[in-house]
Every structure is written in C-alpha cells, then in structure tokens.
Amino acid sequence: MEMKDFFAHETVVIDDGVEIGTGTRIWHFSHIMSGSRIGNNCNLGQNVVVSPDVILGNNVKVQNNVSIYTGVICEDDVFLGPSMVFTNVSNPRSAIIRRDKYVKTMVEKGATIGANATIVCGNNIGKFAFIGAGAVVTREVKPYALVVGNPSKQVGWMSEYGHRLEFNSEGVAICPESGDKYKLHNDSVTKIQPSNE
C-alpha cells in the first residue's frame, strides 16, 4: 500500500481493503484491519487496534492502547482517551462463537470518552457528550451530557468546548470559553446561539 496521503509508523500493520484519509497519522504497533474506514486528519496513538468494518470520521483522536471493535462507529471530532474500552458482544463466552451477534455502538460528533472508561455495547453516546475517566457506560448517553462513575450516572451538561454548563433560572447557560449559549428544556440541551452571531 502506498502511503502518500497519510503517515503510518514502520511498525504499523495495515491489512488490505482499508481506507485511510488524508493527513491521518498512525503510530507505533497499531493494527488497522480489513474493511475499516478512517477519515481525514485522524490521530491514532500507540498500540491501537481498528477491527474490521469500523468507521472513524474526520479528526478522530484515539489515544494509546485503545481497541475499536467491529460494530463501533465514531463520527467526526470524537476523542477516545487512553486505554478506554469498547465491547461488541453483550454475553461473551470463550467456547461459543458469536461473530454474527456483534452489537453496534455509535459515538456521535464531538463526544469525548475519558481514560479507562468502558462503553458496554449498544449504548450510543450522544453528540458532544463527555464520559469521565473510568466511567462504565451501561445506558444511552444524551447529547451534551456529562456522565461519571460505575455504573455511570449523568451529573451535568458540557459545552462543545468541554466546559461544564451552569444553567440560570431561565434554563440558559453560556460556555465560558466560546460564549456559545445553550438551552436546557425537558431534560435535553441544545445550542441556541453560536458565539459568532
């Protein structure tokens, strides 16, 4: 495979039938398996495994020691922290083959999954959600939600810039870094005013 548009360290193994976007960087001892698709300007750290048919969007950051198993889709701008874990079978047994039972997990645009967190398969992560380090996610996570603990519980909301949102009596919060405004209504958050308006 010619490597003109992306960088792969000499220790990386890239199987046939892989798509890797322009500007992507893949570091030491990683393995990219057949059928997987990696977008533009991604960064995959040391000892990363991308299993068959995994899809990573553009600008996805994968830290060291992460295995992304078949059934996982990460949209653009997702951050996967060091040694975080995905699963893809809900009831694994060594002696029973369940390759046809892989469960899909979607990580939506801009979400962050902290170091050593575990995402139990089938629990989708909403856009710009923030999963704290070490959390064990056993249920769906709403967009912009901040979840921590084992099992994980929602403890707040996060802005797209990764700041905890504090809502006033009218259910409005302002990100201290971007100035973006957010509205809390019916236990869901939406961005109501980009900072450049």
N, C-alpha and C positions, 0 to 999 in steps of 0.2 A: 504494500500500500504506500503510495506517495504521500508525503506529509508536507505539503506546500502551504496549506492554509491554516494549520493548527500545529501546536507543539506537543510532542509526546516524548517523555524521557526514554532513554535507550532501554530501560528495564520494563517498560510498559508492554503488555501483551494486548494486541488488538486483533480480534477474530475477523474473519471475512463477513461481509454483509452488514457493516456498521456505517452509520452516518455521523460525521463529526463536523460541527460548524466552524466557520472562520473565526480565528482569534482564540479558540479554546486551548487551554493548557492542561496537560495530564501529567502528573508527577509520579515519582518512583514506585515501582512494584504494583501498579494498578493493572486491572484486567477489565477490558471492555469486550463484552460477549456479543455474539452474532444477533442481529435483528434489533439492537438497541440504537436509539437516535439521540444525539447530544447536540444542542443548539449552539449558537454563536456566543463567543466571549464567556464561556463557562470556565471554571477553575476546579479541577479535581485533584485533591491532595494525595498524599502518600497512602498506599495500601487501600485503594478504593476499588470495589467490585461493582460493575454495572452489568446486571444479569440480562438474559435475552429479552428483547421486546420492551425494555424500559424506555421511557421517553423523558428527556430532560429538555426544558425550554431554553430560552436565551438567558445569559447572565446568571446561571445557577452556580452557586458556590457550595462545593462539597468538601468538608474538612477531612482530616486524616481518619483512616480506619472505619469508613462507612461502607456498608454493603447495601446496594439498592436492588431489591429483588423483583423478579418478574411480577407484574401487576401494579407496580408503582408508576405514577405519572407525576412529574413535578413541572408546574407551569413556570413562566418567566420569573426571574428575580428571587427564586427560593434560596434560602440558606439552610444547609444541613450541617449542624455542629459536630465537633469531634466525637467519634465513637457512638453517635446516635444509631438506633436500630429500627429497621422496618421488619415486620413479619409478613408472610403471604399465605399461610395456612392457619386456620383457626384451631385445628385439633391435630397437630403433627404427631405421628408415630414413626419410629425408625423402620419398622417392619411392614408398614403399609404405604404404598406409593399413592400420592395424592397430587400428582402434577396437573391433573385435569381439574383440580379443585382450588387453584390459586384465586385468591380474593383481591379485587382491585382496591387501591388506595390512591386518592387524588390529593395532592398538595397544591393548593391554588396560589395564584400570583402573589409574590411578595411575602409569603409566610416564612417564619423563622422557626427552626426546631433546634433547641439548645443541646449542649453537650450531654451525652449519655442518656438522652431521652429515648423512650421506646414507644413506637406507634403500632398498636395492635391492628392488624389488617382489617380493612373495610371501614375504618373510621376516617372520613375525609377531613382535611384541615382547610378551613376557610381562608379567603384572601387576607393577607396581612396579619393573620393570627400569629401569636407569639407563644411558643411552647417552652416553658422554663427548663433549665438544666435538670436532668434526672427525672423528669416527669414521665409517667406511664399513662399514655392516652388510650382509654378504653371506650370512648364515645366520640361522636362527631364534635368538631370544634367550629364555632361560629366565626365568620369574618371579623377581624379586629380583636378577637378575644385573647385574653392573657390567661393561660392555664398553667398550674403548677401542681406538684405532689404526686403521690402514688396511693390510690388511683388519682389521676389528675382532676382538679376542680378549677372552674373558672373563678378568678379572683379580681378581674378587672378587664379593661379595654386598652388597646395600644394604638397609637397613631401609625401612619405609614412610615414615619421616620424612627419608629421604635421607642416612643415615649409613652409612659402611662398617662391615660386621659382622665382628667378630673372634670366631671360634668357639673354645671351650675343648676340652679333650681328650674331653669327652662330646658334642661337636658342638652345643653350645648357645651362643648369643650374645644379648646384651642391648643394645637400642638405647639410647645414652646420653641421648637427649632424651625419649623416650616411656616408657622402661622396658619396652617390649614384648620378649618373649622369642621367639627363633627357633631352629629345629632344622635342622641340616644332616644329611641322610641320603640315601645313594645319589645324590649329586651334584644334589640339589634341596633347596630351602629352603621351610619352612612356618613360619607364625607359630603359636606354641603357647600363648601366654598374653597376652591384651590387658592393658595396664597398669592398667585399672580393675577387674580381678578380684582 
